[in-house]
């Protein structure tokens, strides 16, 4: 069993979170400085040794995310963080919308559950 860090995440979960957040932030071919800052803060707060440069070279797999983020709780936290991230630059593109929809589908979230998470994420104050 993998050891959880002080953040409550295993190193494997941190890795999938980071790659997923980077993928979603860059899916519209525009990585905003606010998105970069949030990803870097996540890496720092989780004690990850990953860098933004490394994330650029690594793939994100929706299906790996399903396997690693096994619980509904972890999946909901990821989706909420992802929604907050893509909204942080004030632009919500069609590419971001489609990618988030795919994540929600792969995680088995209903439209209502996704809508609830979207409302919660939009209430978060990210600066």
C-alpha positions in Angstrom: 0.0 0.0 0.0 1.4 3.4 -1.0 2.1 5.8 1.8 -0.1 8.9 1.8 1.7 12.3 2.1 0.6 15.0 4.6 -1.8 16.2 1.9 -3.6 12.9 2.1 -2.5 12.0 -1.5 -0.2 9.2 -2.5 2.7 10.1 -4.8 0.9 8.3 -7.6 -2.3 10.4 -7.0 -0.2 13.6 -6.9 1.4 12.5 -10.2 -2.0 11.9 -11.9 -3.5 15.1 -10.4 -0.6 17.2 -11.7 -0.6 15.7 -15.2 -4.4 16.0 -15.4 -4.3 19.6 -14.3 -1.6 20.4 -16.7 -3.4 18.7 -19.6 -6.6 20.5 -18.9 -4.9 23.9 -18.6 -3.1 23.4 -21.9 -5.8 21.6 -23.9 -6.8 25.0 -25.5 -3.2 25.6 -26.5 -2.9 28.5 -24.1 -1.3 28.1 -20.7 -2.2 31.2 -18.7 0.2 32.4 -16.0 -2.7 32.0 -13.4 -3.1 28.4 -14.5 0.7 27.8 -14.2 0.7 29.4 -10.8 -2.0 27.1 -9.5 -0.3 24.0 -10.8 3.0 25.1 -9.3 1.3 25.8 -6.0 -0.2 22.3 -6.1 3.2 20.7 -6.8 4.7 22.7 -4.0 2.0 22.0 -1.4 2.1 18.3 -2.1 5.9 18.2 -1.8 6.1 16.8 -5.4 9.4 16.8 -7.1 7.7 17.3 -10.5 8.3 20.4 -12.4 6.2 22.2 -15.1 8.9 21.3 -17.6 8.4 17.6 -16.8 4.7 17.8 -17.0 5.0 19.2 -20.5 6.7 16.0 -21.6 4.4 13.5 -19.9 1.0 12.2 -21.1 -2.2 12.3 -19.2 -4.5 9.3 -19.5 -8.2 9.5 -18.5 -8.3 5.8 -17.9 -5.2 5.9 -15.7 -6.9 8.6 -13.7 -9.8 6.3 -13.2 -7.6 3.6 -11.9 -5.5 5.8 -9.6 -8.2 8.0 -8.3 -10.3 5.1 -7.2 -12.8 6.7 -4.8 -15.7 9.0 -5.7 -14.3 11.5 -3.2 -10.9 11.7 -5.0 -12.5 11.9 -8.4 -14.8 14.8 -7.2 -11.9 16.6 -5.7 -10.0 16.3 -9.0 -12.9 17.5 -11.1 -13.6 20.5 -8.7 -9.9 21.5 -8.8 -9.9 21.1 -12.6 -12.9 23.3 -13.1 -11.5 25.9 -10.8 -8.2 25.8 -12.7 -9.7 26.2 -16.2 -11.8 29.1 -15.0 -8.9 30.8 -13.2 -7.9 32.7 -16.4 -11.4 34.0 -17.0 -11.7 32.1 -20.3 -13.6 28.8 -20.5 -12.9 27.4 -24.0 -14.8 24.7 -26.0 -11.7 22.6 -25.7 -11.7 22.9 -21.9 -15.4 22.2 -21.7 -15.1 19.0 -23.9 -12.0 17.8 -21.9 -13.8 18.3 -18.6 -16.9 16.6 -20.0 -14.7 13.6 -20.9 -13.2 13.5 -17.4 -16.7 13.6 -15.9 -17.9 10.8 -18.2 -14.9 8.6 -17.5 -15.4 9.1 -13.8 -19.1 8.2 -14.1 -20.4 11.6 -12.9 -24.0 12.5 -13.9 -24.7 15.8 -15.5 -26.3 16.9 -12.2 -23.2 15.9 -10.2 -21.0 17.7 -12.7 -23.2 20.8 -12.5 -23.0 20.7 -8.7 -19.2 20.4 -8.8 -19.1 23.3 -11.3 -21.1 25.5 -9.0 -18.9 24.6 -6.0 -15.7 25.2 -8.0 -16.9 28.6 -9.3 -17.5 29.7 -5.7 -13.9 29.1 -4.8 -11.9 32.2 -4.7 -8.7 31.6 -6.7 -6.2 34.5 -6.9 
